[in-house]
Amino acid sequence: METRGDQELLAELHTGDCPTKVARVAESLLGRMDARGFLPDGLESAAAALGFAVVEVDQALHALRRVGHPALGACDLKDAYRLQLLAFPHVNTLALALVDDHFDELLANRLPQIASALGVGLSEVRDALQILSLLDTRPRDGEVADAGITILPDILMQEDDTGNFQAILVRQTLPRVRLSQVAHEALAQAKGDARLRKFLLRRIERARWFLDAVATRQDTLQKVADALVFHQRAFLLGGFEKLAPLKMQDVATATGMHISTVSRAVKGKHALTPHGISPLKAFFTGGQKSPDGKSTSRVAIQERIRELVEAENSETPLSDRELMEALFTRDNIKVARRTVTKYRKVLGIPASHLRQEHRD
């Protein structure tokens, strides 16, 4: 969902000296960020999903940070803190060390251990921690998550009697918008008044343009939804573990649209699927190739990591390396340990030593 803060950022880019292409990429990039203003999968994944070169997305991100928050597009909270500290005229090196080298210990409140490792006093660590408390945890302005908000789906993705899935626009069930009879009657009565008739014709033409725009937008959304149902049938049948890697460029090619049109069509839209309500942008995700040549989406890998952690022995939780090995031996998914670490953090799962339950 585009926020008022987003609109102000884009307006400043468009009215400033920012190149048009950079501003267009920035608009698509904002649509890829989550409600906090983060890019959890990273810049390269966002570039792949949006269909732009990494250098173009990086340029757009720096443009957004120049006119907005310095931590926009951070991959996680640690990255957001680091970007804000580096944006200060004088960087506090101790605060930066806490973030760079002792962030997990910081979250676990192990201040004495941190002080000992850094060779400083406990009071100095607390002073640096006070600086971190002043930083923003949400670089995106204007959109605050509210658990009381009810999300209404724009699309129903449901299975028909033949076993195929269909995408149905929810708004198709609403009354069609059309010019009122009053408008036609007023135009007929104005035949003798050229000035009034010209005025009414302009108003009617503007109304017809609006109706055409609404119809075009609905048609665009329908085509995109149909393409998503086609590409993500395995997900609709089996859940998030079956979500296939998919780029916006793939849908743009399949529908004959420009990628920016696809990006605008899915922004702020949700679908009701057999597995709950999901934002349409969640259907686009990068992937990882297994040794047998098959691709598994990042979302599917993250879901598998979540399941492995939920099933682990709480007294001997799985390390990131053990999670990596389990993904390979059980699911034939080959990922690096650092990738497992990144996905675990995206899921909000603490490190293994923080998950361990100690018993008497």
N, C-alpha and C positions, 0 to 999 in steps of 0.2 A: 504494500500500500504506500503510495506516495504521500509524504507528509508535507506540511506547510514549510518546514525547514528545508526539505528537498527542493521544493519549488523555488524558494529564495536562492538556494545554491545554484540551481540551473539558470535562473534569471540573471544572476551575477555573471555566470560564465558566458551566457549568450550576449550580454550587453557589454562585456569587457573585451579584452584582446585575445580571448581564447579562440583558437581555430574551430570552425564549425564541426569538423570531424571529431575533434577531441571532446567537444560538448556533447555530441551525439553518443559517443562511447561512454561518457560519464553518466548520461541518463540511463543507459542500459545497465551500467555497473551499479548504480543506486538500486535498481530493481532487483539485482542479484544479492544485495546485502540483506542481512536479517534485521529484525526490529531494533537491535542495539547498534547497528551500523557496522557489524563485523562481516568478514568473508571467511567463514569457518573452514572452507576447503582450500583456501589460499588463492593467490592471484592467478597462478597458472590454470587451476581448475576453472576459475571464473572466466578466464579468456577462452578456454576450450568450450565451455558451455555457451558462451555468447557468440562464438565464432569470430573473434577478433585476435589479432596477434598480441602476444604477451606485452611487447613494447608499447602497443597502442593503449592497452588497458592500464599499464603502469603509468603512462603519460597522463591518462585521464584521472587516475587516482591521485597523482600529485597535484593536478589542477584542482580537484575537489578539496584536497587538504589545504591548499593555499587560500581558498575562499571560505573554507569551513573549519571543521575540527581536525586537529593534527593526527588524531587516531582513527579517522574514518578508514574503513577497509582493513582494520587489524584482524588477524586470524583468531585471536582469543584475548582474554583479559590481560595476560602477561604481555603480549605484544602491544596492547593498547596503553598499558602503563609505560612501557619502554618508549613508545613513540612520543608520549606526552613529556616524559622527562627530557628526551633529546631536543624537544622543541623549546625548552627554557633557554634563555640567553646564557645562563651559567648552570651547567649540569651538575647536580649533586651526585658525586661519584659513589657515595655509600648507598644512597637510595637506588641507584642504577645497579649496583652490585647485588642488592637484595633481590631485585627483579631478575637479573640475568642469571645469577648463580644459586640463589637460595629461595626461589619462589615457592616451591612445594613445602619447604621447611617453614616458610613464612605463613602459609595457609594452615600449617599444622601447629602454629604458635610455638615453635621451638626457638625462641629468641636467645636463650643462653647458649645453645649450640651454635647458632649463627654468629653471635658475638665472639665466641671462642675461635671459630673458623676464620673470621675476618681479622682477628687480633685487635678488636676494639671493645670498649666498655658497653655494658647493657644499655646505659642511658643514651649512648650515641645511636644504637640500633633503634631505640624508641623514637629518637628525634627524626631519624630517616623514615621510620614508619609513619610518623605524623605527616610528613610530606606526601607520602603515598595516599594517605587518607583524604587529601585535598583533590586528588585526581578524579576524573570522570570514569565511571564504569560503563557508560553508554554514550559513545561519541555521536550517535545519531540524535538529532533534535526533533522533538515534536510528536514522536510516536512512543507511547508508553504502554507496555502490555497491561491489559486489564482482564483478570480472570472472569469478570462479570460480563464481558462482551460475548454475545452470541454470534458466531460466524455462520452466515447463511450461504449455502453453496450456489454457485452460478450454473453448475453443470451436474447432471446426474449421469454417472457411468454405471450402467446396469446391464445384466445379462438377459437376453430375450429367450423365447421358447426354443430357439434353434441352437442355443449355446454360444451365440456370438454376443459381444458387448457393443452397446450403443451409447453414444454421447448425446444427451438431450439437454438443450438449454432450458434452464428453469424459467426464464422470462418468456419462453414461447407460450407458456400457459396463461400469461397476462393478456389483457385486452390490447389489440393493436392500436397504435397511435396514428391518427389521420387528421386531415383538415376538417374542421367543423362545418356544418351546413350554414352556420351563421356567416362564416367567411365567404362562402360562395354567394350567399344572398346579398351581402354588403357589396361585393364586386359587381353584381348584376344591377344593383340600385344606383351605382355610381357611374353608369354609362354616360349620363349627361354632364358629369363634372370631370373633366380631363385631369385636373390636378389631384382630386381625391382618388380617382381610379389609378393614377400612376403611383400614388402613395400606397394604396392597398396592394397593387401588384408587387411592389418591392417587398412588402411585409409577407405576402403569400409566397413569393419566391424564396425568401429567407426561411420560411417555415418548411417549404419543400426540401430545401438544402439540408435542413436539420433532420428531416425524416429520412432522407437518403443516407445521411451520415450514420444515423442509428441503424438503419438496415444493413449498411456496409459493415459496421462494427459487429453486428450480430452474425453476419455471414462469415466474417473473418474468424470470430471466436469458434463458430461451428466447425470450420475447416481445421483449425488448430486442434480442437478437442477430438475430432475424428482421427487425426494423425496420432495423437497421444494414445488413444484407445488401440489403434493398430500396432504401434510400436511397444506399448506396455501391457499387452494382453497377459503375459506371464505374471506381471505384478498383480493385475486384477484377479487372477486365479489363485495366486499363491502368497501374496503379501509382499512386504518390503524386501524380503530376502531375494525376491525374484525381479526386483526393479532393474531394468536393463540400462546400460550406459546409453545416453542420448544427448545430443547437442542441439541447440536451437537451430543451428545451420541445417541439421538433418530435416527438421520439421519445415524450415523455410524452403528447402529444396523440394520436399514432398508436396507442399501446398502451392509452390510457385510464388511465394511472397518474399519480401526482403526480410532479413533477420530482425531489423529494428521493428517491423510491423508485428512479427511474432512476439518480440519482447514486450511491446506495448499491449498486445492482446492478452497476455497471461498475467500482466502486472495486477496484483490485488485480487485476482480471481481464484476461486476455490472449487473443487469438485468433490461430490459425495461418491465415494467408492465403496466396494464391499468391505474395505478395511478402515473406514472412517473418512472424515473430511480432511483433504490435503490441499495445500496451495498448488496451483498449476506449476509454479516454478520448481516444485520439488520433484517433478517428473523428469527434469533435466539434470543429469549428473554425469560426471566423468566415470571412468572405469579402470579396472586392472586386469590384465591378461594373465590367465593361468597357464601352466606348462603345456596343457593340451590345446591351447589356442583359444579357449573360450574366454569371454569377457564378463567380469562381474562388476556391478556398479559399486561406487563408494558407499552409497547408502546401504546396500546389501551387506557389504563387509562390516560396516558399523553395527548393523543389526546382529550379525553373527558374533561380533565381539561382545555385545551386550548380553547375548544369550550365554556365552561362555562364562562371563563374569557372574551372571545370576546363578549358574549351576556349580560354581567352584566351591571348594571347601573353605569356609571362612577362616579357619585356623591356618591354612596354608594357601593363601590367594595366589592366583597366577600372575607371574611377572609379565612384562611386555614381551620378553623373549619367548616365554612359554605360550603366550597367546599367539605369537607369530607362528610357532611350531605347530600349535593345535589347528590353526587355520589351514596350514599346509597339509598336515597328515589326515585331517578329518574332511576338509572341504576342497583340497587341492587348490587353495588360494595362496599364491606366493606374494607376500608383501614384506617390505623391510621393517625392522623393529621400530625405527623412528616413525614410520608411517602408522604402525599400531599405536605408538605413543600419541601421535597427533589425533588419530581418530578417537582414542580413549578420552582425550581431553575435550574433544568436540562433544562427546556424549556426556561430559560432566562426571566421569568415573575417576575417583581418586587413584593414586598410585597404589601398588600392591601393599606396601608397608602401612599405608593409611587404611586399607580395607581389612587388615588382619585383626581378628578378634583374639585377645589374650584371655586365657582361662586360668583359673587358680589351680 
